[in-house]
């Protein structure tokens, strides 16, 4: 029904408020945008039906949860045709938080979250090396995340 839903400037304003704080009450958004709460509710429902809004998330401080090391891992495959199989196997590993199928030097770039370097070593030896379709990897240990933001939504 709303697959071809075209967003307008009000939708963009709503999305920008919700992306900053997904818990912001519709009544507060309505007040800021000078429209009714019903309008906000209706627009958000249409955005969900159109799969523009696909869920809502909380932001976590992973260091406080003992994830002290972030590693970006470039992965070379034995055979390019194995990419879907490797993605499925990586998705089963708790330490993998994101994965990107890429152009360039690596078939995949994966974000790994671990508690410490020993944990990362165990992950490499016990879990990653068990994936036979992976030819080789290159690790990039993050010293510090310096930018973490959403891109602005505009028309």
N, C-alpha and C positions, 0 to 999 in steps of 0.2 A: 504494500500500500504506500509506504513512504520511502521506497528504495531510491527513488529519484528526487528525494526531498532536497530543495535548494535552500541553503541557509541565507539568512538576511542579516542586517546589522544588529537587530535585537538578539538573534541567536548567538552571534559572535560575542556580544556583551555578556550574555548569560554564560556562555562557555568560558570566557575569561574570568568571570567571578568564580565559577565552580572549579576551574583548574587551579586557582590559588587556594581555595578552601572548599572541598567537596561537601563539607558539612554545613555550609552556610545556608540558613533557612531560606526557603523560597520567598517568604514574606520580606526578608531583609533585602534580597535581590530586587524584588518588586518595588520596594520603597526607593532604592537607589536608582532604579530605571524608570520610575514614575508610571508603572503599569500595575495591574492587579496580580495578586498571588496566583489566581487561576490561570492567568496568561502565562506566567512562568512555569507552572505545573504542566500546562498543555504543551508548551514549547519543549520542555525537557522530555516529556513522553514521546513527542515526535522525533526528537534527536536520538532517543534510545531505539525507537522502532526503526529508524533509518540506519542504525548501528554507527552513528557518529559518536555517541556516548556509548562506550562498550563496557563500562563498569566504573567503580570508584575505588581509590586506593588511599592508604595512609602512608605517610613518610616516616621512615624509621632511621634512627641513628645506629647503624650497624656496629660501630665500634663499641657502643654500650652493650651490645648483644654478643660481644666477643668475636666479631668478624673484623679482625685488625689488618688483614692483608687482602688487597684487591689485585688480581692479576689479569691482564689481557693476554690471551693466548692465540697466536696465529697457528693455524692447522693446515698442513699439506696432506692431501689424500693420496692413497695408492692409485685410485681410479676415480675420476670425476663422477662417474655414474653411481658411486656409493654415497653421495652427499645426503640423500634422504635417510638412508640407513644410519649414517653417523649422527645426523641431527636427532633421530629417534633415540639413539643410545645416550647422547649427551643430555637430552631432556630428562633422562632417568637419574642423572647424577645431582645430588643435593647441592653441591658446590657451584654448579653452573647456574648463573642468574640471568644471563642474556647470551644470545648467539646470533651472529650475522653471517649470511651467505654473501660473499663479496667478490668483487673483481680484483685484479691485481695479484700480488704475490701469494696470498693465502686463499684457500677455498672457503675457510670459515675463520671468523674472529670471535672468540668466546670470552665472556667476562666470568671470572672465577672469584668467589668470596670464601676465604678461609680464615681460621683463627690465628695461624702463625705459619712460618716458613716450613716447619716440620709437617704441619697439616698439608701444605701445598705439595711437599715432596711425596707424602703418602698418596695424595690424590693422583699425582703423575704416575707413580710406580704401580699402584694397585688398581687404579680405575682407568686412567686414560690409556695406559699401555695395553690394557686388556681389549681395547677397541682395535682390532686387527686391520681395519680399513684406513687407519691413520698411519701415514708414512713418517711424518716428523712434525715437530712443534717448535715454536719459538715463544719464549715467555717474556712479558714486559710487566715487571712489578711496579705498581703505582706507588709513588712516593707520597702523593697528596692529590686529592681531587680538587681541582682549582675552579671548575665551572660545573654547575648543576642547575639547569634551568629548562623550562619548557619553551618552545618557540612560540612567538606571539601568533595569535589567530587573527587573520584579517581576510578581507574579501578581495 
